[in-house]
Amino acid sequence: MGQLERGLAPDEKLLVNRHTHWKTLIGPVGIAILATAAAGALIYFTDFGGNIFKIVVGALWAVALIWFLVAPLVRWGTTIFAVTNRRVMYRTGV
């Protein structure tokens, strides 16, 4: 029994329990692919600053990946639409 089922009234039945559509993740995945390509191109094609430059580019890539991919994935995974025989619920957050 999940957290959602425990919060229902005694005579309430859960009919539908779904996440938002997976298409909402197309934008974040596309941005992550572009950021990875840009970071890879910067590291491969430039010979500026040596290893420090590569470390800075890698750190900026990791921050961008967390900001633009991991956060939307967590937000998508914790957003739930639920329909019962008495109400419609929209829950978001951890």
C-alpha positions as protocol buffer text, in pm:
chain_id: "A"
residue {
  index: 1
  type: MET
  ca { x: 0 y: 0 z: 0 }
}
residue {
  index: 2
  type: GLY
  ca { x: 155 y: 329 z: -112 }
}
residue {
  index: 3
  type: GLN
  ca { x: 146 y: 672 z: 45 }
}
residue {
  index: 4
  type: LEU
  ca { x: -139 y: 779 z: -182 }
}
residue {
  index: 5
  type: GLU
  ca { x: -362 y: 488 z: -82 }
}
residue {
  index: 6
  type: ARG
  ca { x: -304 y: 557 z: 288 }
}
residue {
  index: 7
  type: GLY
  ca { x: -440 y: 912 z: 247 }
}
residue {
  index: 8
  type: LEU
  ca { x: -775 y: 804 z: 105 }
}
residue {
  index: 9
  type: ALA
  ca { x: -1102 y: 810 z: 293 }
}
residue {
  index: 10
  type: PRO
  ca { x: -1235 y: 471 z: 412 }
}
residue {
  index: 11
  type: ASP
  ca { x: -1496 y: 442 z: 134 }
}
residue {
  index: 12
  type: GLU
  ca { x: -1279 y: 601 z: -139 }
}
residue {
  index: 13
  type: LYS
  ca { x: -1132 y: 393 z: -423 }
}
residue {
  index: 14
  type: LEU
  ca { x: -831 y: 484 z: -633 }
}
residue {
  index: 15
  type: LEU
  ca { x: -927 y: 462 z: -1002 }
}
residue {
  index: 16
  type: VAL
  ca { x: -625 y: 612 z: -1185 }
}
residue {
  index: 17
  type: ASN
  ca { x: -274 y: 691 z: -1062 }
}
residue {
  index: 18
  type: ARG
  ca { x: -38 y: 836 z: -1327 }
}
residue {
  index: 19
  type: HIS
  ca { x: 267 y: 1056 z: -1379 }
}
residue {
  index: 20
  type: THR
  ca { x: 272 y: 1344 z: -1622 }
}
residue {
  index: 21
  type: HIS
  ca { x: 341 y: 1238 z: -1981 }
}
residue {
  index: 22
  type: TRP
  ca { x: 696 y: 1135 z: -2069 }
}
residue {
  index: 23
  type: LYS
  ca { x: 702 y: 1392 z: -2350 }
}
residue {
  index: 24
  type: THR
  ca { x: 766 y: 1659 z: -2088 }
}
residue {
  index: 25
  type: LEU
  ca { x: 1120 y: 1519 z: -2063 }
}
residue {
  index: 26
  type: ILE
  ca { x: 1207 y: 1569 z: -2433 }
}
residue {
  index: 27
  type: GLY
  ca { x: 1325 y: 1928 z: -2379 }
}
residue {
  index: 28
  type: PRO
  ca { x: 1550 y: 1851 z: -2080 }
}
residue {
  index: 29
  type: VAL
  ca { x: 1703 y: 1548 z: -2253 }
}
residue {
  index: 30
  type: GLY
  ca { x: 1768 y: 1756 z: -2566 }
}
residue {
  index: 31
  type: ILE
  ca { x: 1937 y: 2028 z: -2362 }
}
residue {
  index: 32
  type: ALA
  ca { x: 2149 y: 1765 z: -2186 }
}
residue {
  index: 33
  type: ILE
  ca { x: 2258 y: 1620 z: -2520 }
}
residue {
  index: 34
  type: LEU
  ca { x: 2349 y: 1966 z: -2651 }
}
residue {
  index: 35
  type: ALA
  ca { x: 2541 y: 2051 z: -2332 }
}
residue {
  index: 36
  type: THR
  ca { x: 2731 y: 1723 z: -2356 }
}
residue {
  index: 37
  type: ALA
  ca { x: 2816 y: 1785 z: -2721 }
}
residue {
  index: 38
  type: ALA
  ca { x: 2928 y: 2142 z: -2648 }
}
residue {
  index: 39
  type: ALA
  ca { x: 3144 y: 2036 z: -2352 }
}
residue {
  index: 40
  type: GLY
  ca { x: 3297 y: 1754 z: -2552 }
}
residue {
  index: 41
  type: ALA
  ca { x: 3370 y: 1985 z: -2845 }
}
residue {
  index: 42
  type: LEU
  ca { x: 3529 y: 2244 z: -2616 }
}
residue {
  index: 43
  type: ILE
  ca { x: 3751 y: 1987 z: -2452 }
}
residue {
  index: 44
  type: TYR
  ca { x: 3847 y: 1814 z: -2777 }
}
residue {
  index: 45
  type: PHE
  ca { x: 3897 y: 2108 z: -3012 }
}
residue {
  index: 46
  type: THR
  ca { x: 4053 y: 2370 z: -2786 }
}
residue {
  index: 47
  type: ASP
  ca { x: 4402 y: 2371 z: -2651 }
}
residue {
  index: 48
  type: PHE
  ca { x: 4350 y: 2657 z: -2411 }
}
residue {
  index: 49
  type: GLY
  ca { x: 4467 y: 2651 z: -2051 }
}
residue {
  index: 50
  type: GLY
  ca { x: 4557 y: 2284 z: -2030 }
}
residue {
  index: 51
  type: ASN
  ca { x: 4398 y: 2062 z: -1769 }
}
residue {
  index: 52
  type: ILE
  ca { x: 4249 y: 2348 z: -1566 }
}
residue {
  index: 53
  type: PHE
  ca { x: 4032 y: 2445 z: -1863 }
}
residue {
  index: 54
  type: LYS
  ca { x: 3914 y: 2086 z: -1902 }
}
residue {
  index: 55
  type: ILE
  ca { x: 3828 y: 2064 z: -1533 }
}
residue {
  index: 56
  type: VAL
  ca { x: 3631 y: 2391 z: -1547 }
}
residue {
  index: 57
  type: VAL
  ca { x: 3442 y: 2279 z: -1858 }
}
residue {
  index: 58
  type: GLY
  ca { x: 3369 y: 1943 z: -1695 }
}
residue {
  index: 59
  type: ALA
  ca { x: 3244 y: 2109 z: -1377 }
}
residue {
  index: 60
  type: LEU
  ca { x: 3020 y: 2346 z: -1574 }
}
residue {
  index: 61
  type: TRP
  ca { x: 2890 y: 2050 z: -1774 }
}
residue {
  index: 62
  type: ALA
  ca { x: 2807 y: 1861 z: -1452 }
}
residue {
  index: 63
  type: VAL
  ca { x: 2623 y: 2161 z: -1308 }
}
residue {
  index: 64
  type: ALA
  ca { x: 2427 y: 2206 z: -1633 }
}
residue {
  index: 65
  type: LEU
  ca { x: 2340 y: 1837 z: -1639 }
}
residue {
  index: 66
  type: ILE
  ca { x: 2210 y: 1846 z: -1283 }
}
residue {
  index: 67
  type: TRP
  ca { x: 2018 y: 2170 z: -1341 }
}
residue {
  index: 68
  type: PHE
  ca { x: 1865 y: 2083 z: -1678 }
}
residue {
  index: 69
  type: LEU
  ca { x: 1826 y: 1702 z: -1659 }
}
residue {
  index: 70
  type: VAL
  ca { x: 1832 y: 1563 z: -1306 }
}
residue {
  index: 71
  type: ALA
  ca { x: 1601 y: 1826 z: -1155 }
}
residue {
  index: 72
  type: PRO
  ca { x: 1329 y: 1780 z: -1422 }
}
residue {
  index: 73
  type: LEU
  ca { x: 1358 y: 1401 z: -1389 }
}
residue {
  index: 74
  type: VAL
  ca { x: 1304 y: 1422 z: -1013 }
}
residue {
  index: 75
  type: ARG
  ca { x: 1018 y: 1669 z: -1063 }
}
residue {
  index: 76
  type: TRP
  ca { x: 858 y: 1436 z: -1319 }
}
residue {
  index: 77
  type: GLY
  ca { x: 900 y: 1131 z: -1098 }
}
residue {
  index: 78
  type: THR
  ca { x: 737 y: 1296 z: -799 }
}
residue {
  index: 79
  type: THR
  ca { x: 439 y: 1452 z: -980 }
}
residue {
  index: 80
  type: ILE
  ca { x: 128 y: 1235 z: -967 }
}
residue {
  index: 81
  type: PHE
  ca { x: -223 y: 1273 z: -1104 }
}
residue {
  index: 82
  type: ALA
  ca { x: -474 y: 1056 z: -923 }
}
residue {
  index: 83
  type: VAL
  ca { x: -846 y: 1009 z: -977 }
}
residue {
  index: 84
  type: THR
  ca { x: -1067 y: 848 z: -715 }
}
residue {
  index: 85
  type: ASN
  ca { x: -1438 y: 790 z: -707 }
}
residue {
  index: 86
  type: ARG
  ca { x: -1476 y: 1114 z: -505 }
}
residue {
  index: 87
  type: ARG
  ca { x: -1203 y: 1357 z: -619 }
}
residue {
  index: 88
  type: VAL
  ca { x: -913 y: 1441 z: -850 }
}
residue {
  index: 89
  type: MET
  ca { x: -570 y: 1489 z: -690 }
}
residue {
  index: 90
  type: TYR
  ca { x: -252 y: 1650 z: -818 }
}
residue {
  index: 91
  type: ARG
  ca { x: 51 y: 1584 z: -598 }
}
residue {
  index: 92
  type: THR
  ca { x: 399 y: 1716 z: -656 }
}
residue {
  index: 93
  type: GLY
  ca { x: 716 y: 1711 z: -450 }
}
residue {
  index: 94
  type: VAL
  ca { x: 926 y: 1458 z: -270 }
}
